[in-house]
Amino acid sequence: MDHKAFFAQIKSKDIKNKYLFCGSEEFVKRSAITALTAIIDEDMRSMNVTMLDSYNKSDFIAQCETLPFFAEHRIIILSKLPDKDDAKAIIEYLDNVPDTTIVVFNIRGNVDSKLSIVKYFAKLDLVVNFDMLDEVDAVKWVFSHAKDYSVTITKENAAFLISLVGRDLSTVNGELAKTASFVGEGNEIDRNAISKCVIKNIEYKIFDMQDYLFSGKAGDGIRVLYSMLDDGEPAMKIASFLVGRLKLTIEARKYIDKGMSKDSAVKLMGNNFPAKKAYDHAKLFDMNTLLDACKAFSEIGYLQISGRMSDKDALIGAVLKYFVK
């Protein structure tokens, strides 16, 4: 199940007595733990919620068999899966976990689906996958959670914030909190406030660089590139992002060559900020130039490994060759 299904179970009070949490979206995962432990009265929570970083089968069973203290449930949260030697015994015991105990294996990141304990939870549909939110859901999250900071934001500006920082909600929440503090309680977070407060991610800096270069402001574009390198961004990482952007630009160029309108093309490409940028940039280049540029940035790693050129020099050379008009 996904995180939405789990939160729905909490809301309907249809909570199972065992779960396996996994996935890359750690902020939502932490929110799920908070929501689960909140079913226990705050005064009794510390005595009925146990978190285990290390354990063996005896520890695990003893904790599960302990009765709740003046509460309906006792919650056991384990930060790792059992060791191989204990896994079989623990799996056999899981069917006998008391109804008063809720066991959660809260695993950071993804898990190996081939492990027997993962298969056990998957068969019961009790693996809760906390995958990174897609762009639409991330925008909805910002729009709805702005009220937590006593501010408002339009969906358009929520989308702008997401375009700057990405979809990792730990980062998004930090930037939302910072911007809310800047505008003050009861006010609206607008585009100007976001631009002043939010730290741009590498992808957005690359958009800035391309916008400068493609509009004839070569000096500003190169300055953005050197700024990224000076800030410690690896040349290969920048090249990798550029390859991704170029592939999307090539797709846009195909639609342009077919005579498709911007709205129609962008809709097919994901109807998001990168798609709109790719379409605008594609109008400035022919297909052969875009294909050659994509190949050049893809080969930067090879040039470095072969000793022919450093990745930094190769990156700068490719930018100058294909993007400086």
C-alpha positions in Angstrom: 0.0 0.0 0.0 1.1 3.6 -0.3 1.2 6.2 2.4 -2.2 7.5 1.6 -3.8 4.1 2.3 -2.0 4.0 5.6 -3.1 7.4 6.7 -6.7 6.4 5.7 -6.4 3.4 8.0 -5.4 5.6 10.9 -8.3 8.0 10.1 -10.8 5.2 10.0 -9.2 3.5 13.0 -8.7 0.4 11.0 -5.1 0.0 12.2 -3.4 -3.4 11.7 -1.0 -4.7 14.4 2.1 -5.0 12.1 3.6 -3.0 9.2 6.8 -2.6 7.2 7.6 1.0 6.3 10.1 1.6 3.5 10.9 4.0 0.7 12.8 7.2 0.0 10.4 9.8 1.3 11.6 10.0 4.9 9.6 13.1 5.9 6.2 11.5 5.2 7.5 8.3 6.9 8.2 10.3 10.1 4.8 11.9 9.8 3.3 8.4 9.6 5.1 7.4 12.8 3.9 10.6 14.5 0.3 9.9 13.4 0.5 6.3 14.6 1.9 7.1 18.0 -0.7 9.8 18.4 -3.4 7.1 18.9 -2.0 6.7 22.4 -2.8 9.5 24.9 0.1 11.9 25.2 0.5 11.3 29.0 0.8 7.6 28.4 2.8 7.7 25.2 6.4 7.5 26.6 5.4 4.3 28.5 3.8 2.6 25.6 6.0 3.5 22.6 9.3 1.6 22.4 11.9 2.2 19.7 14.6 -0.4 19.1 17.7 0.2 17.1 19.1 -3.3 17.8 17.5 -6.4 19.1 17.4 -10.2 18.9 14.4 -12.5 18.7 14.1 -12.8 22.5 14.1 -9.0 22.9 11.6 -8.6 20.1 9.2 -11.2 21.5 9.5 -9.9 25.1 8.7 -6.3 23.9 5.7 -7.6 21.9 4.3 -9.6 24.9 4.5 -6.7 27.3 1.0 -5.4 28.0 0.1 -1.7 27.4 0.2 0.5 30.5 -3.1 2.3 30.9 -3.6 2.4 27.2 -5.3 0.2 24.5 -2.1 -0.3 22.5 1.6 -0.7 22.8 3.7 0.3 19.8 7.1 -1.2 19.0 9.1 0.6 16.3 12.2 -1.1 14.9 14.7 0.7 12.8 16.1 -2.3 11.1 15.0 -5.7 9.8 16.0 -8.8 11.9 19.4 -10.4 11.5 19.4 -13.5 9.3 19.7 -15.8 12.3 16.7 -14.3 13.9 14.5 -13.6 10.9 12.9 -17.1 10.6 11.8 -17.2 14.3 10.5 -13.6 14.2 8.5 -14.2 11.1 7.0 -17.3 12.7 6.1 -15.2 15.8 4.5 -12.3 13.8 1.3 -14.2 13.3 1.0 -14.4 17.1 1.6 -10.7 18.0 -1.0 -9.7 20.5 -3.8 -7.5 19.3 -2.7 -4.9 21.9 0.7 -4.6 20.3 1.5 -2.7 17.0 4.8 -3.6 15.4 6.4 -1.3 12.9 9.6 -2.1 11.0 10.5 1.5 10.1 13.3 1.1 7.5 15.2 4.0 6.0 15.2 3.9 2.2 14.2 0.9 0.2 14.3 -2.8 1.1 15.2 -6.0 -0.7 12.0 -7.5 -1.9 13.6 -11.0 -2.0 14.1 -11.1 1.8 11.7 -13.5 3.5 10.4 -11.0 6.0 9.6 -8.5 3.2 7.8 -11.2 1.3 5.8 -12.0 4.5 4.6 -8.4 4.8 4.0 -8.1 1.1 1.8 -11.1 1.1 -0.4 -9.5 3.7 -0.3 -6.1 1.9 1.3 -4.6 5.0 4.3 -3.1 3.3 3.8 0.7 3.3 5.8 2.3 0.4 6.8 5.9 1.1 7.9 6.9 -2.4 8.8 10.4 -3.3 5.7 12.4 -4.2 5.2 13.2 -7.9 5.1 16.9 -8.8 1.3 17.2 -8.6 1.1 15.7 -5.1 4.2 17.7 -4.0 2.4 20.9 -5.1 -0.8 19.9 -3.2 1.3 19.2 -0.1 2.8 22.7 -0.1 -0.6 24.3 -0.8 -2.3 22.5 2.1 0.6 22.6 4.6 1.1 26.4 4.3 -1.6 26.7 6.9 0.6 24.9 9.4 2.7 28.1 9.3 -0.3 30.4 9.4 0.3 31.6 5.8 -1.3 31.0 2.4 0.1 30.2 -1.0 -1.4 29.7 -4.4 -1.0 26.4 -6.3 1.0 28.3 -9.0 3.5 29.6 -6.4 3.6 26.2 -4.7 4.6 24.8 -8.1 7.3 27.5 -8.4 8.7 26.5 -5.0 8.8 22.8 -5.9 10.6 23.7 -9.2 13.3 25.4 -7.2 14.0 22.9 -4.5 12.7 19.5 -5.8 10.3 17.1 -4.2 12.1 15.9 -1.1 9.7 17.0 1.5 12.3 17.5 4.2 13.9 20.1 2.1 10.5 21.5 0.9 9.3 21.8 4.4 12.4 23.7 5.5 12.1 26.1 2.7 8.4 26.6 3.2 9.0 27.3 6.9 11.7 29.8 6.1 9.6 31.6 3.5 6.6 31.7 5.8 8.7 33.3 8.5 9.8 35.9 5.9 6.3 37.0 4.9 4.9 36.7 8.5 1.7 35.1 9.9 -1.5 35.8 8.0 0.2 36.8 4.8 0.6 35.1 1.4 3.8 33.6 0.1 4.2 35.1 -3.4 6.7 34.5 -6.1 8.9 37.4 -5.0 9.2 36.0 -1.4 10.1 32.6 -2.8 12.8 34.0 -5.0 14.3 35.9 -2.1 14.2 33.0 0.4 14.4 29.7 -1.3 17.8 28.1 -2.1 17.7 27.0 -5.8 18.6 23.4 -6.5 21.2 22.5 -9.2 18.5 21.8 -11.8 17.0 25.3 -11.5 20.5 26.9 -11.6 21.0 25.1 -14.9 17.8 26.6 -16.2 19.2 30.0 -15.2 22.4 29.3 -16.9 20.6 28.2 -20.1 18.3 31.2 -20.0 21.3 33.5 -19.8 23.3 31.7 -22.5 20.4 31.4 -24.9 19.3 35.0 -24.6 22.8 36.3 -25.5 24.0 36.9 -22.0 27.0 34.7 -22.2 28.9 36.3 -19.4 26.0 35.8 -16.9 25.6 32.2 -18.1 29.2 31.3 -17.6 29.2 33.0 -14.2 26.4 30.7 -13.1 28.3 27.7 -14.3 31.5 28.7 -12.4 29.4 29.5 -9.4 28.0 25.9 -9.4 31.5 24.5 -9.7 32.9 26.8 -7.0 30.1 25.7 -4.7 31.3 22.2 -5.0 28.8 20.8 -7.5 30.7 18.0 -9.4 31.2 18.7 -13.1 29.8 15.2 -13.9 26.6 15.9 -11.9 26.1 19.2 -13.9 26.7 17.3 -17.1 24.3 14.6 -16.2 21.5 17.2 -15.5 22.3 18.9 -18.8 22.0 15.5 -20.7 18.6 15.1 -19.1 17.5 18.6 -20.0 18.8 18.1 -23.6 16.9 14.8 -24.0 13.7 16.7 -23.0 14.6 19.5 -25.4 15.1 17.0 -28.2 11.7 15.6 -27.5 10.3 19.2 -27.7 12.2 19.8 -31.0 10.4 16.7 -32.5 7.0 18.2 -31.6 8.0 21.6 -33.0 9.2 20.0 -36.3 5.7 18.3 -36.5 4.1 21.7 -36.2 2.6 21.1 -32.7 1.6 24.0 -30.5 3.5 24.7 -27.3 0.4 23.8 -25.1 -0.1 20.5 -26.9 3.6 19.6 -26.8 4.1 20.6 -23.1 1.1 18.5 -22.2 2.6 15.4 -23.8 5.9 16.1 -22.0 4.5 16.3 -18.5 3.0 19.7 -18.4 5.5 21.0 -15.9 8.2 23.7 -15.5 11.0 21.6 -17.2 8.8 20.8 -20.1 7.9 24.5 -20.7 11.6 25.4 -20.5 12.6 22.6 -22.9 10.1 23.8 -25.5 11.3 27.4 -25.3 14.9 26.3 -25.6 14.2 23.8 -28.4 13.0 26.7 -30.6 16.5 28.1 -30.6 18.3 25.0 -32.0 17.9 22.6 -34.9 17.7 18.8 -34.2 21.3 18.0 -35.3 22.8 20.6 -33.0 20.8 19.2 -30.0 21.7 15.6 -30.8 25.4 16.6 -31.1 25.3 18.5 -27.8 23.6 15.7 -25.9 26.3 13.3 -27.2 29.1 15.7 -26.1 27.8 16.1 -22.6 27.2 12.3 -22.3 30.9 11.6 -23.3 32.4 13.9 -20.6 32.8 10.9 -18.2 34.7 9.0 -20.9 37.0 11.9 -21.6 37.9 12.1 -17.9 38.4 8.3 -17.4 40.5 8.1 -20.6 42.8 10.9 -19.4 42.1 13.0 -22.4 40.6 15.9 -20.5 39.4 16.7 -17.0 35.6 16.6 -16.5 35.6 20.3 -15.6 37.4 21.3 -18.7 35.3 19.1 -20.9 32.1 20.5 -19.3 33.2 24.1 -19.9 34.3 23.4 -23.4 31.0 21.7 -24.3 29.0 24.6 -22.8 31.0 27.2 -24.8 30.7 25.2 -28.0 27.0 24.5 -28.0 25.4 27.1 -25.8 27.3 30.3 -26.3 26.0 32.1 -29.4 
